[in-house]
Amino acid sequence: MTFRQPILLLLTLPFLVISCDRTYTPKPSGYVRIETPEKSYTLYTGQEFFQFEIPGYAHVETDISRGAGSGWINVVIPQFNGKIHLSYKPVTDNLGDYITDCRTLVYKHTVKAQGIEESPFIHREQRQFGMVYDLKGDVASAVQFFVTDSTRHFLRGSLYFNCSPNRDSLNPVIEFLREDIIHMIETIEWKY
């Protein structure tokens, strides 16, 4: 034995003794705590066919992939890395086709969805009719909807996040933004 080995053994021995009487218990995996902002809304009037209130922590951008004036816009929520994609179409004796297309797009998610809940809404005074679809499970778009006045205007929307879908971790944000989507729908005013 050299001179260094006994010193190294003497220095290591106390750490071994101290560490031996503690039992290790692994911690369960968890998710990051998500802070949600206080609800506030501002009126968005940038479309020629409709206006509605958007969350104060969001902004609207034109969907440049569709071209300006196409009726495609995104309500961007940077804090949650999410977007509500909106597409507007004028109704000209084709409302049934639009509703069928919307339903088809929703039910394409049945491969991953654990369930799809449909919530119809009718606000006769505001001339708003439509459906909100809540998709359960690890789906790309957890909330989709359409709203129409049934004679001239049709608006479809879907909520997406720029991340892999994991319902367990995204659920608080989905529920928070679903309230904003309902508020957007309830505040739509058609421009005739």
N, C-alpha and C positions, 0 to 999 in steps of 0.2 A: 504494500500500500504506500502510496505517496502521501506527502503532507497535505495536498489539496483534497484528497478523497475523504478523510475523517471530518474536515471542516464542512465540506459539502453535505455529508451525511448528518452532521449536527444541525446545520441550518435547515435542512429539508424535513427532519423528523418532527419538529413542532407543527409544521403545516399539515403533515399527514395525520397527526393525532387530533388536531382541531377539526379537520375536515371529515373525519371518520364518524363523528357522532351526529352529523346532520343528515337527514333523509331528504332526498330530492323528489319533489312532486312536480310533474310537468304542468304548465299552465295551459288552459284551453285556448284555442285560437279565437280571436275576436276581430272586430271591425273598428275602423277609425270612427270616432265620434263626429257626427255631422252637425254643424251649427247652421241653423236656418235663420234667414233674416226676417225682420218684422214685415208683415204683409203691408204693401202699399201698391197703388195702381196709378197709371197715367193713361190718358186717352191717346190712342194711335189713330191718326186720320190719314195716313199715307196712301191708302188704297182708294181708287175712284169708285168702287162698288160697295164698300162697307167700312165701318169703323168699329173699334172695340177697345176695351181697356186691357193693357198688358201690365205684368208685374213691374214695379219700380226698379227692380234689380235685373231687368232684361232689356234687350234692345232688338229692333227689327232690322233684318237685312234682306235684300232681294236675293233670291236663289239664282246666282249668276249662271249656273249650269243650264237653267231653263230660259234665260234671257230676260232682259228688262221688259216689263209690261206684260209678262206671261201670266200674272196672277199667282205666281209661286213666291212665297216669302217664308222666312224662318224667324221665329221668335227665339233669340239666342239667350241662354241663361249661363253666362260664363262661370259663375260660382260653382255650378254643378256639372260643368262640361256637357251641357245638354242643349237640345234644340227641339222646338215644336215646329215641325214642317207643316206649312199650310198651302193648300192649292185651291184656288178659286176658279169656278167655271160658270158661265152664264147658262141658265136653263132655257131651252127652246124645244119643248115637247120631248125631252130626253131625261127627265128626272129619274125614271125607273132604271135607265141604264147606269146613271151615276150611282144610285143606291146599290145596285147589283155589283158594280165595280168596287165600291167601297167595302161591301160585305166580303167579296172575294179576296181582297187584299188582307182583310182582317183574318179570315179563316185559312190563309196560307200559313199562318203561324201555328196551326194545330199540331204540326210535327213536334214543336218544342213546348207548346202551351199545355199546362195542366188543367186549364179550364178557361172559358171565355164567358164573361158576364155582360149581358146587354142591358143598358138602362135607357129606355126611351124618354124623351122629354118633349113637351108641347107647351109653348107659351103663345097662345093665340093673340094676345094683345100686341106683342112685339113681332108677330109673324115669324116665329122661330119654331122649327120642328126638326127633330133629329134623333141621334142615337150616340151614346157613349159606350165604347167597348173597353172593358177592363180585362186584360190578358194576364193570366196567372202563370207563374213559373219563369224560367230563364229564357225569356223571349226578347227579341231585338227591340220591339216597341210595346211597352206595357199599357199604354193608353192611346186609343184611337177614337175618332169621333167624326161625325158630319153634322152640319146644320144647314138648313135651307128655309126659304120662305115659300117653297113649293111651286112658285110661278116664274121667278126670274133669276134667283141666286142660289148657288150651291158652294159650300165651303167644307173641305175635308182637312183633317189634321191628325198628326201622329207625333208622339213624344219619343225621341231617341236620345241616347247617351253615347258619347264617344269613348266607349269602353266595352269590355266583354260583359254580356248580360249575366248578372248574379243577383237574383231577386232578394236573397237574404240581405245583402249589403246595400242594395239600391232601394229597398222598400220604403225607408223613411223619406227619401227624396221623392220617390214616385207619389206617395200619398200627399206630400207637401205640394208638389206641382200639379197634382190632379185637382186640388182646390182652385189653383190658378186657372186651369183649363176650364173648369166649370164657370168661374167668374168671367173669363173671356167670352164663353158662349152666351152667358146671360146678359152681357153688355153689348152684344153685336147689334148694330143699327145698320140696316140696309140703306144704301143711297139710291134712290129711284130716279 
